[in-house]
Amino acid sequence: MDFDPVLLARLQFAFTIIFHIIFPSFTIGLSAYIATLGAMWMHSGNDHYQHLMRFWTKIFSVSFAMGVVSGIVLSYQFGTNWSRFSVAVGNVVGPSIGYEVLSAFFLEATFLGVLLFGFNRVPPWLYVLSAAIVAIGTAISAFWILSANSWMQTPNGHELRGGVAYPADWLGVIFNPSFPYRFAHMLNAAYLTTGFVVLAVGARYVIAGRYIEEGRTMLRMAIGLTAILAPLQLLLGDQHGLNTLKHQPIKVAAMEAHWDGSKPGDFHIFAWPDEKAAENRFAISIPRGASLILTHHMNGLFPGLNSVSASERPPVTIVFFSFRIMLAIGLFMIAAALLGAFLWWRGTLFDTRWYLRLMAQCWWIGFVAVIAGWVVTECGRQPWIVHGVLRTADATSPVTGATIAGTLALFVIAYGVVFSFGIYYINRLIAQGPTGPAAEEPGHFSANPISAAHEAGRTAVGRT
Amino acid sequence: MEWYLPVIWAALIGTAVVMYVILDGFDLGIGILFPFARNESERDQMMRSVAPFWDGNETWLVLGGGGLWVAFPRAYAVVMPALYLPVIVMLLALVFRGVAFEFRTVSRSKTWLNVAFIVGSTLATFAQGVILGGLIQGIQVRDGAFAGGTFDWATPFAFLCGLSLIAGYGLLGATWLAMKTYGPVADRARGQAKVLLLAVLIFMAAVSLWTPLTQPRIAERWFSLPNFYFLWPIPVITALTAYLTWRWIETGREVPPFLATIALFLLGFLGLAISNFPYLVPPSLTVWDTAAAPASQIFMLLGTLLLLPMILGYVGFIYWLFRGKVHEGESYH
């Protein structure tokens, strides 16, 4: 049978990495939230925070396990599917991954053990410190992996000899031109993603009248955080976009479906990019909107897709739509967070049922925005795997298409099963609620209204 | 520098692989022994004995694989395509057993998660053995790239190595349980340890005979003079260690059988290293052929020298924190 190994290797990597990124984008933020709850518990002495902390730690452990096992797969795919990538740029990009393992993975895995099983074995300060170390570990991990990815977008600090990249300046490699922007944008995205999950869970409890105090604390903390971070994300995204325009202008042209660089760019609210005809169909546009965003000037010019031949362009449609999905969710987040802050200020947050109902349904929006953003930046880099250095088509392994297709099918089945169960179990943990020490009773489950009311009653009178 | 940097890195990656094999070995071994537990309470006890550690243990696999990628990218680029299927099977098996740890504590019905844990652990172990066997028996290389077929690794020898590792990890798991649990679980583990020790010795002997008989370079390494004068103590010490392991299991000692099993693993690894050094991809690519640029190896070495002692420090701390035996009904999470 004839399979295209390059396309299949790309599909396999896309599938496994999209599956993987769901979990870090949640656990990076969640670990910081857990550490914050721990600090508030230590500071206030209020056990209410400790219950919340341990409740979210259980959810964290389920998602972290899925992140770990799916991440191990990725590190091996560099060899199985992308061996010529490893040979060509391993010298330069390898150490970033090596440092990630040494400085972050062991830290996270070890202190997560303390967090999950050490509550009765360590003093409270060490327990909370472990939570903080896990949170720092996840951020260090993001630092290195985003440095490696950014180097593939904006390679720097290396020299090429015989098609192989050699390091020339390590600081230049690590702090390559797009890294600070991408790191800030992704870290903030992870905190926002978690913020909206916490917001949804808090709203769910307040609506249902269960764990009302815990639910209100979650709502307040989530809205306080997202009301600052959601607008900040717009600013970070804008700066990141300008940096991309400078280093990868064709990616930006694809994001805006901007074909003719000799005219100012419109911002297309909707369009169907026709890649063959090199034009947009059904465009609904804000005239010169893209020029205004990208050059901060009505008549500003920026390169169009027509400035390079069709074989040098990324897949325009997917980049264009993914960017719109990310942007739409980002704007919705700003509106939702600011509205929440307004309602909180007016003192009606907990009684505005329609707002709570809407937010209870929005737990997933951050994940979709993160995935869409990564699709923009990864597909937008094509046809390069390392921009200007190595083409994706030249980076694969000497493995047959059938082998990759077969293992891709295995990944789809396996991840489908694992993911379904993971979501199911996380949902069940949320349904059980933050029950404090009672959570340790085996088989404890409070989905029925009577025991739920009992739980809420216990919480309300402060019994622990 | 061009000469000794790759040797240092080979030693470091060897250390990471040994750490992985011993540490994840005993928790994979728990999965291999899981079918023999009588009830859920016993299975809970077995799982709790490794629950705080498994995640960190598995991280050594990332360090071993990642280290090979960073320090020897050209070896990584040959080995991974050559052993593509066993590597992917191992990873998928680890996915299932890894999530089974966390899902099992949340789920009300444990049956399927027990199955996932058992099958995942056993299959991952078998695949690791096959990977080892596939490496020892040699990989076809042309112009520095893998030049063989999809199923080159699938030989009787590789499958023998797969079964050997199941017995080996099972033995690590059994001696771990004897040390970390008590009651029926520990008693059964001691019985299993004896059977598995015999199996391990038979497999070790089979691999030790098979490799020199089929690989002239390995026969030459061991049996040519003067090498033999220096190498004969290794099988003798191995036999002595095996005898002591047996004695200590018989007399009901708790910690020594586990340590002696680790010693058996170290001796086996030493034997493999002697057979194959300096080849990283037998029989053609050495550590020097496949090394990353010296600048990359030095940069990574500095970080390793700084961070590895810290890692060993806090890994040691967590083993100390969760020292002693697992009590029945001790809370999970």
Interface residues (C-beta under 8 A of the other chain):
Chain A: R54 T57 K58 S61 V62 F64 A65 M66 V68 V69 S70 G71 I72 V73 S75 Y76 F78 G79 T80 S83 R84 S86 V87 G90 N91 V92 G94 P95 I97 G98 Y99 V101 L102 S103 F105 F106 L107 A109 T110 F111 L112 G113 V114 L116 F117 G118 N120 R121 V122 Y166 P167 W170 S397 P398 V399 T400 A402 T403 T407 L410 F411 A414 Y415 V418 F421 G422 Y425 R428 L429 A439 E440 G443 F445
Chain B: A51 P52 F53 D55 G56 E58 T59 L61 V62 L63 G65 G66 G67 W69 V70 A71 P73 R74 Y76 A77 V78 V79 M80 P81 Y84 L85 V87 I88 L91 L92 L94 V95 F96 G98 V99 F101 E102 F103 V106 S107 R108 G144 A145 F146 A147 T150 A292 A293 A295 S296 F299 M300 G303 T304 L307 L308 I311 Y314 V315 F317 I318 L321 F322 S331 Y332 H333
